[in-house]
Amino acid sequence: MTLQSDLRGRATTPPQAGTINWRVVVLASLGAGLEFYDFIIYGIFAQYIAATFFPSDDPMVSLISAFAVFAIGYLSRPLGGLVFSHIGDRAGRRRSFMASLLIMTGVTLAMAVVPSYAAIGLAAPLIFTALRFIQGLCVGGEMPGALTYVVETAPRRAGLACGIVIFCANTGVFLGTSISALLHGVLAPTAMEDYGWRIAFAVGGVLGAISVVLRRALEETPAFRSMRQRPARLPALEIVRRFPGPLLVGIGVAALVQAYNGLVMVALTPYLTKVAGYDPVSASFAVNVAVGLLSVAILAIGWAGDAVPRRYLHRIGAAAIALGAYPAYQAMIGHSVDIVLLLAAIGLVGAFANGTFGALLTDLFPTEVRFSGVALAYNIAAAIFAGLSALITTWLLSATGDPASPGLYLTAVAAFAFLAGLLHRRYAVRLA
């Protein structure tokens, strides 16, 4: 039996559910998938958003402006994590992520209908940027909330439960890339720039509304209901004051997933088409293969993480990415390996980190501040290692002249994550 500690460091036994309700786990995870779909399609359709809201004589300047707004969505995530985790640790997990999903749904529908720069001038990019900021706030609470909820609902199968959350999130990304492939296949480039990308946002809003209805059946977690310790008045401050070590380790553990997802799921399709010279259909298909295999493999790794120490699985993924990222980008540029096979391998390797990091994060914090601890670690990592990834790699491409330089960035982050993973056991309140 695993042990937790309360805010005063005393050992406590986590509540154990008699029967794991996998339907509840899946319902809690669906919101993560839909919110990631809503969030990720911005990056997928960045070139069309750039032309619509940030027109410029230089297409690269226009695209950089769009990616800067993309980064705003990541930079606002820590603030959203603070707000929604505060609600979650004090008023309940369910109430927090119901609110985040409801707001996210409305914002995504609004983004689908914002008039272009040509129609309303400067107001267009300002409105779109504000909506992107709110998107980031909501996602900042959704994933940490879902991870916390499923771990407290199925504590004995935390690895698989978190794997289902990440699987659903990546399925949302897979849905986004699939819709991108479909739209590119049936619409002309001018139609895509005019209204095609808006269809993807509208689909996300509709699916979000359906998820809100389904989530109403969820109840509060057993761990939160039976918590004897009074909720901290300011949970996030309690994390910074009493758990700085676990917080830093959590940021490191999550860093690799954030950088990997930012580069592979968001930036890789435009990279393959604009830098590596692949046609859009081939690039979209190859990325779909990577995301699809990643999603399936995450379930297997999450399941394995309940049988063997998942910190070891995370280290395997970090080491493999650190050693293979730069050669993989060189292979993309040189067209020396079939792109589908290469991205299939990238997807499978990424599952080792993606399938374990969620449970590793929840292992670092006790029930009373778990939501806040997970949210801070996850969202700080997102802001630094995912939100700035597109800008950093664009700068690297320009500064070094090396088209494979994004691989250097991913290598550095993977090395950092590996080192953080070595310290996980020291700080975990539950052995992983």
C-alpha positions as CSV (number, residue, x, y, z in Angstrom):
1,M,0.0,0.0,0.0
2,T,1.4,3.4,-0.9
3,L,1.6,6.3,1.6
4,Q,0.9,10.0,1.3
5,S,1.8,12.8,3.6
6,D,-0.3,15.7,4.7
7,L,0.8,19.3,4.8
8,R,2.6,18.7,8.1
9,G,4.5,15.7,6.7
10,R,2.5,13.0,8.5
11,A,2.0,9.7,6.7
12,T,-1.6,9.1,5.6
13,T,-3.2,6.3,3.6
14,P,-5.0,7.3,0.5
15,P,-8.6,6.3,0.1
16,Q,-9.0,3.2,-2.0
17,A,-12.0,2.7,-4.2
18,G,-13.5,-0.7,-4.1
19,T,-14.3,-1.0,-7.8
20,I,-12.6,1.2,-10.4
21,N,-15.3,3.0,-12.5
22,W,-13.6,3.2,-15.8
23,R,-16.6,5.0,-17.3
24,V,-16.0,7.9,-14.9
25,V,-12.3,7.9,-15.7
26,V,-13.1,8.1,-19.5
27,L,-15.6,10.9,-19.0
28,A,-13.2,12.9,-17.0
29,S,-10.6,12.4,-19.7
30,L,-12.8,13.4,-22.7
31,G,-12.6,17.0,-21.7
32,A,-8.8,16.9,-22.0
33,G,-9.1,15.5,-25.5
34,L,-11.5,18.2,-26.6
35,E,-9.6,21.0,-25.0
36,F,-6.4,19.8,-26.6
37,Y,-8.1,19.6,-29.9
38,D,-9.4,23.2,-29.5
39,F,-5.9,24.4,-28.4
40,I,-3.8,22.6,-30.9
41,I,-5.7,23.5,-34.1
42,Y,-4.4,27.0,-33.7
43,G,-0.9,25.7,-34.4
44,I,-2.1,23.4,-37.2
45,F,-3.8,26.3,-39.0
46,A,-1.3,29.0,-38.0
47,Q,-0.4,30.0,-41.6
48,Y,-4.1,30.7,-42.4
49,I,-4.6,32.5,-39.1
50,A,-1.6,34.6,-39.9
51,A,-3.0,35.6,-43.2
52,T,-6.4,36.4,-41.8
53,F,-5.4,38.4,-38.7
54,F,-1.7,39.4,-39.1
55,P,-1.3,40.3,-42.8
56,S,2.2,41.4,-43.9
57,D,4.2,41.8,-47.0
58,D,6.6,39.3,-45.6
59,P,4.9,35.9,-45.0
60,M,7.6,35.0,-42.4
61,V,6.8,38.1,-40.3
62,S,3.1,37.3,-40.5
63,L,3.7,33.7,-39.4
64,I,6.0,34.8,-36.5
65,S,3.2,37.1,-35.3
66,A,0.7,34.2,-35.4
67,F,3.2,32.0,-33.4
68,A,3.7,34.8,-30.9
69,V,-0.1,34.7,-30.2
70,F,0.2,31.0,-30.1
71,A,2.8,31.4,-27.3
72,I,0.4,33.7,-25.4
73,G,-2.0,30.8,-25.0
74,Y,0.8,28.8,-23.4
75,L,2.1,31.7,-21.3
76,S,-1.4,32.3,-19.8
77,R,-1.7,28.7,-18.7
78,P,0.1,29.1,-15.4
79,L,-2.3,31.8,-14.5
80,G,-5.2,29.6,-15.5
81,G,-3.7,26.8,-13.5
82,L,-3.5,29.0,-10.4
83,V,-7.2,30.0,-10.7
84,F,-8.7,26.6,-11.5
85,S,-6.5,24.6,-9.1
86,H,-7.3,27.0,-6.3
87,I,-11.0,26.3,-7.0
88,G,-10.2,22.5,-7.3
89,D,-8.2,22.3,-4.0
90,R,-10.7,24.3,-2.0
91,A,-14.2,23.7,-3.6
92,G,-13.6,20.3,-5.4
93,R,-12.1,18.9,-8.5
94,R,-15.4,18.4,-10.4
95,R,-16.5,22.1,-10.0
96,S,-13.2,23.3,-11.3
97,F,-12.9,21.4,-14.6
98,M,-16.6,21.7,-15.4
99,A,-16.0,25.5,-15.4
100,S,-12.9,25.3,-17.5
101,L,-14.5,23.1,-20.2
102,L,-17.6,25.3,-20.4
103,I,-15.6,28.5,-20.8
104,M,-13.3,26.8,-23.3
105,T,-16.2,25.7,-25.4
106,G,-17.6,29.2,-25.7
107,V,-14.2,30.7,-26.5
108,T,-13.5,28.2,-29.3
109,L,-16.9,28.9,-30.9
110,A,-16.1,32.6,-30.7
111,M,-12.8,32.1,-32.4
112,A,-14.5,30.5,-35.4
113,V,-16.5,33.7,-36.2
114,V,-14.1,36.5,-35.4
115,P,-14.1,38.9,-38.5
116,S,-10.8,39.2,-40.3
117,Y,-8.3,42.1,-40.3
118,A,-9.6,43.1,-43.7
119,A,-13.2,43.4,-42.3
120,I,-12.7,45.3,-38.9
121,G,-9.0,46.2,-38.9
122,L,-6.9,46.2,-35.7
123,A,-9.8,45.0,-33.6
124,A,-9.6,41.6,-35.3
125,P,-6.2,40.6,-34.0
126,L,-6.9,42.1,-30.6
127,I,-10.1,40.1,-30.2
128,F,-8.4,36.9,-31.5
129,T,-5.5,37.4,-29.1
130,A,-7.8,37.9,-26.1
131,L,-9.7,34.7,-27.0
132,R,-6.4,32.8,-27.3
133,F,-5.4,34.1,-23.9
134,I,-8.6,32.8,-22.4
135,Q,-8.1,29.4,-24.1
136,G,-4.7,29.2,-22.3
137,L,-6.3,29.9,-19.0
138,C,-8.8,27.1,-19.4
139,V,-6.3,24.5,-20.6
140,G,-4.2,25.5,-17.6
141,G,-6.8,24.0,-15.4
142,E,-8.1,21.2,-17.5
143,M,-5.3,18.7,-17.8
144,P,-4.1,19.0,-14.1
145,G,-7.7,18.7,-13.1
146,A,-8.3,15.6,-15.1
147,L,-5.0,14.0,-13.9
148,T,-5.8,14.8,-10.3
149,Y,-9.4,13.5,-10.7
150,V,-8.6,10.1,-12.2
151,V,-5.7,9.4,-9.8
152,E,-8.0,10.1,-6.8
153,T,-10.8,8.0,-8.5
154,A,-8.5,5.0,-9.3
155,P,-5.5,5.3,-7.0
156,R,-4.4,1.7,-7.4
157,R,-4.3,2.0,-11.2
158,A,-3.0,5.6,-11.4
159,G,-0.6,4.8,-14.3
160,L,-3.3,3.4,-16.6
161,A,-5.8,6.1,-15.4
162,C,-3.4,8.9,-16.3
163,G,-2.6,7.0,-19.5
164,I,-6.2,7.2,-20.5
165,V,-6.2,11.0,-19.8
166,I,-3.2,11.5,-22.0
167,F,-4.6,9.1,-24.6
168,C,-7.8,11.1,-24.8
169,A,-5.8,14.4,-25.0
170,N,-3.7,13.0,-27.9
171,T,-6.8,11.6,-29.5
172,G,-8.0,15.2,-29.6
173,V,-4.7,16.2,-31.3
174,F,-5.2,13.2,-33.7
175,L,-8.7,14.5,-34.4
176,G,-7.3,18.0,-35.2
177,T,-4.7,16.6,-37.5
178,S,-7.3,14.4,-39.2
179,I,-9.6,17.3,-39.8
180,S,-6.7,19.2,-41.2
181,A,-5.9,16.4,-43.6
182,L,-9.6,16.2,-44.6
183,L,-10.0,20.0,-45.1
184,H,-6.8,20.2,-47.1
185,G,-8.0,17.3,-49.2
186,V,-11.4,18.7,-50.1
187,L,-10.8,22.5,-50.1
188,A,-8.6,24.7,-52.3
189,P,-5.9,26.8,-50.7
190,T,-7.9,29.9,-51.1
191,A,-10.9,28.3,-49.5
192,M,-8.8,27.1,-46.6
193,E,-7.5,30.7,-46.0
194,D,-11.0,32.2,-46.4
195,Y,-13.1,29.9,-44.2
196,G,-11.7,26.3,-44.0
197,W,-9.8,26.8,-40.8
198,R,-12.9,28.3,-39.2
199,I,-14.7,24.9,-39.7
200,A,-12.1,23.2,-37.5
201,F,-12.8,25.7,-34.6
202,A,-16.6,25.3,-35.0
203,V,-16.3,21.5,-34.8
204,G,-14.3,21.9,-31.5
205,G,-16.9,24.1,-30.0
206,V,-19.7,21.7,-30.9
207,L,-17.8,18.7,-29.4
208,G,-17.0,20.7,-26.3
209,A,-20.7,21.4,-25.8
210,I,-21.4,17.7,-26.0
211,S,-18.7,17.0,-23.5
212,V,-20.1,19.5,-21.0
213,V,-23.4,17.6,-21.0
214,L,-21.7,14.2,-20.5
215,R,-19.5,15.5,-17.7
216,R,-22.5,16.6,-15.6
217,A,-22.8,12.9,-14.5
218,L,-19.4,13.0,-12.7
219,E,-19.2,13.1,-8.9
220,E,-16.5,14.5,-6.6
221,T,-13.5,12.2,-6.0
222,P,-13.4,9.9,-2.9
223,A,-10.0,11.4,-1.8
224,F,-11.4,14.9,-1.8
225,R,-14.6,14.0,0.0
226,S,-12.8,12.1,2.7
227,M,-10.0,14.6,3.2
228,R,-9.6,15.3,6.9
229,Q,-7.0,18.1,6.5
230,R,-8.6,21.5,6.0
231,P,-7.9,22.9,2.5
232,A,-5.0,25.4,2.4
233,R,-6.1,29.0,2.2
234,L,-3.7,29.6,-0.7
235,P,-2.7,26.2,-2.1
236,A,-0.3,27.5,-4.7
237,L,1.6,29.5,-2.1
238,E,1.7,26.4,0.1
239,I,3.3,24.5,-2.8
240,V,6.0,27.2,-3.3
241,R,6.7,27.4,0.5
242,R,6.6,23.8,1.5
243,F,7.2,21.8,-1.7
244,P,9.8,23.6,-3.8
245,G,11.7,20.5,-4.5
246,P,8.8,18.4,-5.8
247,L,7.7,21.5,-7.8
248,L,11.1,21.8,-9.6
249,V,11.2,18.0,-10.2
250,G,7.7,18.1,-11.6
251,I,8.6,20.9,-14.0
252,G,11.5,18.9,-15.2
253,V,9.5,15.7,-15.6
254,A,6.8,17.6,-17.6
255,A,9.3,19.6,-19.7
256,L,10.1,16.9,-22.2
257,V,6.4,16.1,-22.8
258,Q,5.7,19.8,-23.4
259,A,8.6,20.4,-25.8
260,Y,7.9,17.1,-27.6
261,N,4.2,17.9,-28.0
262,G,4.9,21.5,-29.1
263,L,7.4,20.4,-31.8
264,V,5.9,17.1,-33.0
265,M,2.1,17.8,-32.7
266,V,2.0,21.5,-33.4
267,A,5.0,22.7,-35.3
268,L,6.0,19.6,-37.3
269,T,3.5,19.8,-40.1
270,P,4.5,23.4,-41.1
271,Y,8.1,22.4,-40.5
272,L,7.9,19.5,-42.9
273,T,6.2,21.5,-45.6
274,K,8.0,24.8,-45.3
275,V,11.5,23.7,-44.3
276,A,11.9,20.1,-45.2
277,G,10.1,20.3,-48.5
278,Y,7.3,17.7,-48.1
279,D,3.9,18.2,-49.7
280,P,1.1,19.1,-47.2
281,V,-0.8,15.9,-47.7
282,S,2.2,13.6,-47.1
283,A,3.2,15.8,-44.1
284,S,-0.2,15.7,-42.5
285,F,-0.5,11.9,-43.0
286,A,2.9,11.2,-41.5
287,V,2.1,13.4,-38.4
288,N,-1.2,11.6,-38.1
289,V,0.6,8.3,-38.0
290,A,2.9,9.6,-35.3
291,V,0.1,10.9,-33.1
292,G,-2.0,7.8,-33.6
293,L,0.7,5.4,-32.6
294,L,1.7,7.7,-29.8
295,S,-1.8,7.6,-28.4
296,V,-2.1,3.8,-28.5
297,A,1.3,3.3,-27.1
298,I,0.6,5.7,-24.2
299,L,-2.1,3.2,-22.9
300,A,0.4,0.4,-23.0
301,I,3.1,2.4,-21.2
302,G,0.5,3.7,-18.6
303,W,-0.5,0.1,-17.9
304,A,3.1,-1.0,-17.6
305,G,3.7,1.9,-15.2
306,D,1.4,0.2,-12.7
307,A,3.5,-3.0,-12.8
308,V,7.1,-1.6,-12.9
309,P,8.5,1.7,-11.6
310,R,7.2,4.3,-14.1
311,R,10.1,6.6,-13.3
312,Y,12.3,4.1,-15.2
313,L,10.0,4.2,-18.2
314,H,10.2,8.0,-18.2
315,R,14.0,7.9,-18.2
316,I,14.0,5.5,-21.1
317,G,12.0,7.9,-23.2
318,A,14.1,10.9,-22.1
319,A,17.4,9.1,-23.0
320,A,16.1,7.9,-26.3
321,I,14.9,11.4,-27.3
322,A,18.1,13.0,-26.2
323,L,20.1,10.7,-28.3
324,G,17.8,10.5,-31.3
325,A,16.2,14.0,-31.8
326,Y,18.9,15.6,-33.8
327,P,19.5,12.6,-36.1
328,A,15.8,12.4,-36.7
329,Y,15.6,16.0,-37.8
330,Q,18.6,15.4,-40.1
331,A,16.8,12.5,-41.6
332,M,13.7,14.7,-42.3
333,I,15.8,17.3,-44.0
334,G,17.8,14.8,-46.1
335,H,14.7,12.7,-46.9
336,S,17.0,9.7,-46.1
337,V,14.3,7.7,-44.3
338,D,10.7,7.2,-45.3
339,I,8.9,10.0,-43.5
340,V,6.0,7.8,-42.3
341,L,8.3,5.2,-40.8
342,L,10.4,7.9,-39.2
343,L,7.4,9.6,-37.6
344,A,6.0,6.2,-36.5
345,A,9.3,5.6,-34.5
346,I,9.1,9.1,-33.1
347,G,5.5,8.5,-31.9
348,L,6.4,5.2,-30.2
349,V,9.5,6.7,-28.4
350,G,7.5,9.7,-27.2
351,A,5.0,7.4,-25.5
352,F,7.5,6.5,-22.7
353,A,7.5,10.1,-21.4
354,N,3.8,10.9,-22.4
355,G,2.5,7.8,-20.8
356,T,4.2,8.2,-17.4
357,F,4.5,11.9,-16.6
358,G,0.9,12.4,-15.4
359,A,1.1,9.8,-12.7
360,L,4.7,10.9,-11.8
361,L,3.4,14.5,-11.2
362,T,0.5,13.4,-9.0
363,D,3.0,11.2,-7.0
364,L,4.8,14.4,-5.9
365,F,2.0,16.1,-3.9
366,P,-0.4,15.2,-1.1
367,T,-4.2,15.3,-1.6
368,E,-4.6,18.7,0.1
369,V,-2.6,20.6,-2.5
370,R,-2.3,18.0,-5.3
371,F,-4.3,19.9,-7.9
372,S,-2.3,23.1,-7.3
373,G,1.1,21.2,-7.4
374,V,0.3,19.4,-10.6
375,A,-1.1,22.6,-12.2
376,L,2.0,24.7,-11.3
377,A,4.5,22.1,-12.5
378,Y,2.6,21.2,-15.6
379,N,1.8,24.8,-16.7
380,I,5.2,26.3,-15.9
381,A,6.7,23.6,-18.0
382,A,4.1,24.3,-20.7
383,A,4.8,28.0,-20.7
384,I,8.6,27.6,-21.0
385,F,9.1,24.5,-23.0
386,A,6.1,24.3,-25.3
387,G,4.9,27.9,-25.5
388,L,8.2,29.2,-26.6
389,S,9.3,26.2,-28.7
390,A,8.0,27.5,-32.0
391,L,9.8,30.9,-31.4
392,I,13.0,29.3,-30.2
393,T,13.2,26.8,-33.0
394,T,12.4,29.5,-35.6
395,W,15.2,31.6,-34.1
396,L,17.6,28.6,-34.1
397,L,16.8,28.0,-37.8
398,S,17.6,31.7,-38.6
399,A,20.7,32.0,-36.3
400,T,22.4,28.7,-37.1
401,G,21.3,28.2,-40.7
402,D,21.0,24.5,-39.7
403,P,17.6,23.2,-40.8
404,A,17.9,20.4,-38.3
405,S,18.5,22.7,-35.3
406,P,15.1,22.1,-33.7
407,G,16.5,18.7,-32.8
408,L,19.2,20.4,-30.7
409,Y,16.4,22.1,-28.6
410,L,14.6,18.8,-28.1
411,T,17.9,17.1,-27.1
412,A,18.6,19.8,-24.4
413,V,15.1,19.5,-22.9
414,A,15.3,15.7,-22.9
415,A,18.6,15.8,-21.0
416,F,17.0,18.2,-18.5
417,A,14.0,15.9,-18.0
418,F,16.3,12.9,-17.5
419,L,18.1,14.6,-14.7
420,A,14.9,15.7,-13.1
421,G,13.6,12.1,-13.3
422,L,16.6,10.9,-11.3
423,L,15.4,13.0,-8.4
424,H,11.8,11.9,-8.5
425,R,12.0,9.1,-6.0
426,R,13.6,11.4,-3.4
427,Y,10.6,13.7,-3.4
428,A,7.6,11.5,-4.2
429,V,5.0,11.1,-1.5
430,R,4.0,7.9,-3.3
431,L,6.6,5.6,-4.7
432,A,6.4,5.4,-8.5
